[in-house]
Amino acid sequence: MSCKDNYKRVGEEAMTNLVPQGVAKNFTLTYTEAKKELGTQDSTESRVVVVLTSPLNENYDNLKFRHQIFPEGLQVDFYDEQNRKSIIKADYGIVYSATNLIDLQGNVVIESHDGKKLETSQLYWDRSQNWIFTEHGFTYTNPEDRTIMEGEGMDFNRDFTFFNAHRTFGLMTIKDE
């Protein structure tokens, strides 16, 4: 009886310490993919798909709910099949490893290779579905059409070919054919 610990911990005493399994400063992750499927003896060219950079990365993949935090912000450069670059920047980011969901917060800006720009305070990206969404206010600028759209709530695919704004207002020029 005297060697057992049956004490019920409460309050601050009951909290578990969340310690990352790794901390990286000046973090850079480059994701590449091969142009064709490789066999065991093959070698081929690969292309850069994504480059993620951040001043600080805290890796909590050792916890039950695995995730990584970018507390000092991050920048993600995406390259399409034609090697055109689009950029996402945010002041703070969380990558949930188990659910393939990315939560970007604070001055989130997406700039596509063709000059389109989306600004919001928080944005979610579902990597498994290549779907991006927010319920916060946003500003979407399209220099091609010379339009500026503002609103609350939107969702779209990664390359801006499908765009669904929930509530909108702003200046938009509509071409009459």
C-alpha positions as CSV (number, residue, x, y, z in Angstrom):
1,M,0.0,0.0,0.0
2,S,2.8,2.5,0.8
3,C,4.5,2.0,-2.5
4,K,1.5,2.8,-4.7
5,D,0.6,6.3,-6.0
6,N,-3.2,6.5,-5.7
7,Y,-3.2,10.3,-5.4
8,K,-5.7,12.0,-7.8
9,R,-4.0,15.0,-9.4
10,V,-6.0,18.1,-10.1
11,G,-5.5,21.6,-11.5
12,E,-2.0,22.6,-12.6
13,E,-0.6,19.4,-11.1
14,A,-2.7,17.3,-13.5
15,M,-1.5,19.0,-16.7
16,T,0.9,17.1,-18.8
17,N,3.9,18.9,-20.2
18,L,3.9,19.2,-24.0
19,V,7.4,18.8,-25.1
20,P,8.3,18.7,-28.8
21,Q,10.3,15.8,-30.1
22,G,12.3,18.3,-32.2
23,V,12.8,22.0,-32.7
24,A,14.3,23.4,-35.9
25,K,15.5,27.0,-36.5
26,N,15.7,28.4,-40.0
27,F,13.6,25.4,-41.1
28,T,13.4,24.5,-44.9
29,L,11.5,21.5,-46.3
30,T,11.6,20.8,-50.0
31,Y,9.1,18.3,-51.3
32,T,9.9,16.8,-54.7
33,E,8.2,14.2,-56.9
34,A,9.6,12.0,-59.6
35,K,8.3,12.5,-63.1
36,K,7.6,8.7,-63.4
37,E,7.2,5.9,-60.9
38,L,10.6,4.5,-59.8
39,G,11.6,0.8,-59.6
40,T,14.2,-0.5,-57.2
41,Q,17.1,0.1,-59.6
42,D,15.7,3.2,-61.4
43,S,16.9,6.8,-61.3
44,T,15.1,9.7,-62.9
45,E,14.7,13.4,-62.7
46,S,12.4,14.9,-60.1
47,R,10.8,18.3,-59.9
48,V,10.3,20.6,-56.9
49,V,6.6,20.7,-55.9
50,V,6.7,22.6,-52.6
51,V,9.3,24.5,-50.5
52,L,8.3,25.4,-47.0
53,T,10.5,27.9,-45.0
54,S,10.1,29.1,-41.4
55,P,12.3,30.7,-38.8
56,L,11.1,28.1,-36.2
57,N,9.4,24.6,-36.4
58,E,8.3,22.7,-33.3
59,N,7.5,19.0,-34.1
60,Y,5.0,17.4,-31.8
61,D,4.6,14.2,-33.8
62,N,5.5,12.3,-30.6
63,L,2.0,13.1,-29.1
64,K,-1.2,11.2,-29.5
65,F,-2.6,14.0,-31.7
66,R,0.4,14.6,-34.0
67,H,1.1,18.1,-35.2
68,Q,3.8,20.6,-36.1
69,I,3.7,24.3,-35.1
70,F,5.3,27.3,-36.9
71,P,5.0,29.9,-34.1
72,E,7.1,32.6,-35.9
73,G,5.3,32.3,-39.3
74,L,6.0,30.4,-42.5
75,Q,6.1,30.7,-46.3
76,V,5.1,28.0,-48.7
77,D,6.1,28.2,-52.3
78,F,4.1,25.9,-54.6
79,Y,5.2,25.0,-58.2
80,D,2.8,23.7,-60.8
81,E,3.5,21.4,-63.7
82,Q,4.9,24.4,-65.7
83,N,7.1,25.4,-62.8
84,R,5.1,28.5,-62.1
85,K,5.3,29.6,-58.4
86,S,2.5,30.6,-56.1
87,I,3.2,31.7,-52.5
88,I,1.4,31.4,-49.2
89,K,2.5,33.4,-46.2
90,A,1.2,33.5,-42.6
91,D,2.2,34.7,-39.2
92,Y,1.5,31.4,-37.5
93,G,0.8,27.9,-38.7
94,I,-0.2,24.4,-37.5
95,V,0.1,21.3,-39.6
96,Y,-2.1,18.4,-38.2
97,S,-0.2,15.3,-39.4
98,A,-3.0,12.9,-38.5
99,T,-5.8,14.7,-40.4
100,N,-3.8,16.4,-43.3
101,L,-5.3,19.7,-42.3
102,I,-3.2,22.9,-42.2
103,D,-4.4,25.9,-40.1
104,L,-2.8,29.3,-41.1
105,Q,-3.4,32.3,-38.9
106,G,-2.5,36.0,-38.9
107,N,-2.0,38.1,-42.1
108,V,-2.5,35.1,-44.4
109,V,-1.7,36.0,-48.0
110,I,-1.9,33.8,-51.1
111,E,-0.4,35.1,-54.3
112,S,-0.9,33.0,-57.4
113,H,1.5,32.8,-60.3
114,D,-0.8,34.9,-62.4
115,G,-1.1,37.8,-59.9
116,K,-4.3,36.8,-58.1
117,K,-4.1,37.6,-54.4
118,L,-6.2,36.5,-51.4
119,E,-5.8,38.1,-47.9
120,T,-7.5,36.9,-44.8
121,S,-6.8,36.4,-41.0
122,Q,-7.2,32.7,-41.0
123,L,-7.3,30.0,-43.6
124,Y,-7.6,26.2,-43.6
125,W,-6.1,23.9,-46.2
126,D,-7.3,20.2,-46.4
127,R,-4.3,18.6,-48.2
128,S,-6.0,15.3,-48.8
129,Q,-8.8,17.1,-50.8
130,N,-6.7,20.0,-52.1
131,W,-9.4,22.3,-50.7
132,I,-8.9,25.7,-49.0
133,F,-11.5,27.5,-46.9
134,T,-12.1,30.2,-44.4
135,E,-15.1,31.6,-42.5
136,H,-13.3,34.9,-41.8
137,G,-13.3,38.1,-43.8
138,F,-11.2,38.2,-46.9
139,T,-10.1,40.4,-49.8
140,Y,-9.6,38.8,-53.2
141,T,-7.8,40.8,-55.9
142,N,-7.8,39.7,-59.5
143,P,-5.7,42.0,-61.7
144,E,-6.8,40.1,-64.8
145,D,-10.4,41.3,-64.5
146,R,-9.4,44.4,-62.4
147,T,-11.7,43.3,-59.6
148,I,-11.4,43.5,-55.8
149,M,-13.9,41.4,-53.9
150,E,-14.4,41.5,-50.2
151,G,-16.5,39.2,-48.1
152,E,-16.8,36.7,-45.3
153,G,-16.3,33.0,-45.8
154,M,-15.1,31.2,-48.9
155,D,-13.8,28.0,-50.2
156,F,-11.8,27.1,-53.4
157,N,-9.4,24.6,-54.9
158,R,-5.7,25.1,-54.7
159,D,-5.2,26.5,-58.2
160,F,-8.2,29.0,-58.0
161,T,-10.1,27.4,-60.8
162,F,-13.2,26.9,-58.6
163,F,-14.1,29.7,-56.2
164,N,-17.1,29.8,-53.9
165,A,-17.5,33.0,-51.9
166,H,-20.2,32.9,-49.2
167,R,-21.0,36.6,-48.6
168,T,-19.4,39.2,-50.8
169,F,-19.3,42.9,-51.4
170,G,-16.9,45.2,-53.3
171,L,-16.0,46.4,-56.8
172,M,-16.4,44.1,-59.6
173,T,-16.5,44.7,-63.4
174,I,-18.6,42.4,-65.4
175,K,-18.0,42.1,-69.1
176,D,-21.0,42.3,-71.4
177,E,-20.8,40.1,-74.4
